[in-house]
Amino acid sequence: MTMDLGLKGTVAVVTGASMGIGLATAKELVQEGARVAICSRDAGRVAAAVRQLEELGGQVYGEAVDMCDEQSAYRFAQNVYDRFGQIDSWVNNVGAQLTKGEDEEEYSDALLERIYAVCFKSAVFGCQAAFRYMKDRGGSIVNISSLGARCPTIGKATLYGPLKAAVCRLSLTMAGEYAAYGVRVNCVMPGYTMTEFNSAHTDSQTMRAICEGTMMNRPGRVEEVARPIVFLCGNGSAFITGESLEVSGGRGLTLNAMFSYEEKARKEKKEAILR
Ligand SMILES: NC(=O)c1ccc[n+]([C@@H]2O[C@H](COP(=O)([O-])OP(=O)(O)OC[C@H]3O[C@@H](n4cnc5c(N)ncnc54)[C@H](OP(=O)(O)O)[C@@H]3O)[C@@H](O)[C@H]2O)c1
């Protein structure tokens, strides 16, 4: 039996959806029967993503938008509304792990501003843009944070975790602010996920360390992160608001995540000897 998420015929927006987790989320939403609007900064990549979504049978709107720019974010929301006549769910997926250079000890003001804009401002503008069209009829907003919010990476990405933690707390305060209008706000914290970028940039040693710190002993697939996001968009999660959900295969939860694998292997070896 499948669970009806109540998304058929609704309108869903995903920001930063020309690739990675955002595109996977848009695909899942199309498959649930939602009309979908996406954006990212690069017009060519947006057009390519729209084609992919249309091939799945979706009614899709795409636009090149920088979600760090206040007016562009609000214009995008208005364009989606003009096109579809309603907005029911909105996923603030824009974010990037911007790092300081190899030998740099300090963040420059310019880099700090960029990280703040892409990780935090984009989510604030997204929430506010969505609320303009949801306040009369309700809706669901999902902010994409990171496992790094709870378990930050130290070093070149020092500021990513703290700003993603701010996205979790933003989700909580916005959930309270919008509650009387029937607008829910939740947050998803992905762990290490195999996007095109990560697949191309992770060496085998790093991958082994990631897997060994993860109870499920592997990285996530984009659709495995997308589905919980879509669940929070739909009415299967109608009584959930202000929550942050980790989707990480159990990464960074214990000091010996590999225990059961080692035990299982030990028992199997013993049984094989006794056989
Ligand atoms: N992948 C992971 O392992 C992982 C883990 C934890 C959290 N996350 C979070 O999950 C989200 C998605 O990550 P991802 O790995 O799927 O990212 P990704 O593959 O790098 O894709 C990011 C998307 O956002 C768009 N984008 C970036 N800046 C934008 C802006 N200012 N305005 C509009 N669009 C913008 C990009 O397109 P353009 O460049 O064309 O704008 C692209 O479509 C992010 O918030 C990230 O922090 C990811």
PDBQT file of the ligand as one rigid body, heavy atoms in Angstrom, charges set to zero:
ROOT
HETATM    1  N1  LIG A 301      25.453  16.888  -0.753  1.00  0.00    +0.000 N 
HETATM    2  C1  LIG A 301      25.682  16.722   0.547  1.00  0.00    +0.000 C 
HETATM    3  O1  LIG A 301      26.409  15.804   0.956  1.00  0.00    +0.000 OA
HETATM    4  C2  LIG A 301      25.026  17.648   1.552  1.00  0.00    +0.000 A 
HETATM    5  C3  LIG A 301      25.175  17.345   2.914  1.00  0.00    +0.000 A 
HETATM    6  C4  LIG A 301      24.579  18.170   3.844  1.00  0.00    +0.000 A 
HETATM    7  C5  LIG A 301      23.831  19.265   3.446  1.00  0.00    +0.000 A 
HETATM    8  N2  LIG A 301      23.706  19.534   2.118  1.00  0.00    +0.000 N 
HETATM    9  C6  LIG A 301      22.891  20.699   1.760  1.00  0.00    +0.000 C 
HETATM   10  O2  LIG A 301      21.903  20.297   0.823  1.00  0.00    +0.000 OA
HETATM   11  C7  LIG A 301      21.633  21.352  -0.098  1.00  0.00    +0.000 C 
HETATM   12  C8  LIG A 301      21.868  20.869  -1.517  1.00  0.00    +0.000 C 
HETATM   13  O3  LIG A 301      23.198  20.416  -1.616  1.00  0.00    +0.000 OA
HETATM   14  P1  LIG A 301      23.761  19.687  -2.930  1.00  0.00    +0.000 P 
HETATM   15  O4  LIG A 301      24.985  18.983  -2.501  1.00  0.00    +0.000 OA
HETATM   16  O5  LIG A 301      22.678  18.964  -3.622  1.00  0.00    +0.000 OA
HETATM   17  O6  LIG A 301      24.198  20.974  -3.779  1.00  0.00    +0.000 OA
HETATM   18  P2  LIG A 301      24.710  21.095  -5.297  1.00  0.00    +0.000 P 
HETATM   19  O7  LIG A 301      24.768  19.767  -5.973  1.00  0.00    +0.000 OA
HETATM   20  O8  LIG A 301      25.928  21.943  -5.247  1.00  0.00    +0.000 OA
HETATM   21  O9  LIG A 301      23.531  21.957  -5.948  1.00  0.00    +0.000 OA
HETATM   22  C9  LIG A 301      23.252  23.234  -5.454  1.00  0.00    +0.000 C 
HETATM   23  C10 LIG A 301      22.153  23.845  -6.282  1.00  0.00    +0.000 C 
HETATM   24  O10 LIG A 301      21.874  25.162  -5.788  1.00  0.00    +0.000 OA
HETATM   25  C11 LIG A 301      22.026  26.125  -6.856  1.00  0.00    +0.000 C 
HETATM   26  N3  LIG A 301      22.449  27.388  -6.231  1.00  0.00    +0.000 N 
HETATM   27  C12 LIG A 301      23.593  27.646  -5.570  1.00  0.00    +0.000 A 
HETATM   28  N4  LIG A 301      23.603  28.906  -5.122  1.00  0.00    +0.000 NA
HETATM   29  C13 LIG A 301      22.422  29.461  -5.508  1.00  0.00    +0.000 A 
HETATM   30  C14 LIG A 301      21.826  30.729  -5.326  1.00  0.00    +0.000 A 
HETATM   31  N5  LIG A 301      22.461  31.720  -4.693  1.00  0.00    +0.000 N 
HETATM   32  N6  LIG A 301      20.587  30.945  -5.841  1.00  0.00    +0.000 NA
HETATM   33  C15 LIG A 301      19.931  29.963  -6.501  1.00  0.00    +0.000 A 
HETATM   34  N7  LIG A 301      20.448  28.733  -6.701  1.00  0.00    +0.000 NA
HETATM   35  C16 LIG A 301      21.674  28.489  -6.203  1.00  0.00    +0.000 A 
HETATM   36  C17 LIG A 301      23.018  25.474  -7.809  1.00  0.00    +0.000 C 
HETATM   37  O11 LIG A 301      22.923  25.933  -9.150  1.00  0.00    +0.000 OA
HETATM   38  P3  LIG A 301      23.685  27.262  -9.696  1.00  0.00    +0.000 P 
HETATM   39  O12 LIG A 301      25.122  27.065  -9.365  1.00  0.00    +0.000 OA
HETATM   40  O13 LIG A 301      23.376  27.275 -11.153  1.00  0.00    +0.000 OA
HETATM   41  O14 LIG A 301      23.068  28.408  -8.984  1.00  0.00    +0.000 OA
HETATM   42  C18 LIG A 301      22.531  24.011  -7.738  1.00  0.00    +0.000 C 
HETATM   43  O15 LIG A 301      21.384  23.829  -8.532  1.00  0.00    +0.000 OA
HETATM   44  C19 LIG A 301      22.550  22.502   0.315  1.00  0.00    +0.000 C 
HETATM   45  O16 LIG A 301      21.851  23.375   1.181  1.00  0.00    +0.000 OA
HETATM   46  C20 LIG A 301      23.680  21.807   1.075  1.00  0.00    +0.000 C 
HETATM   47  O17 LIG A 301      24.312  22.654   2.001  1.00  0.00    +0.000 OA
HETATM   48  C21 LIG A 301      24.285  18.754   1.166  1.00  0.00    +0.000 A 
ENDROOT
TORSDOF 0
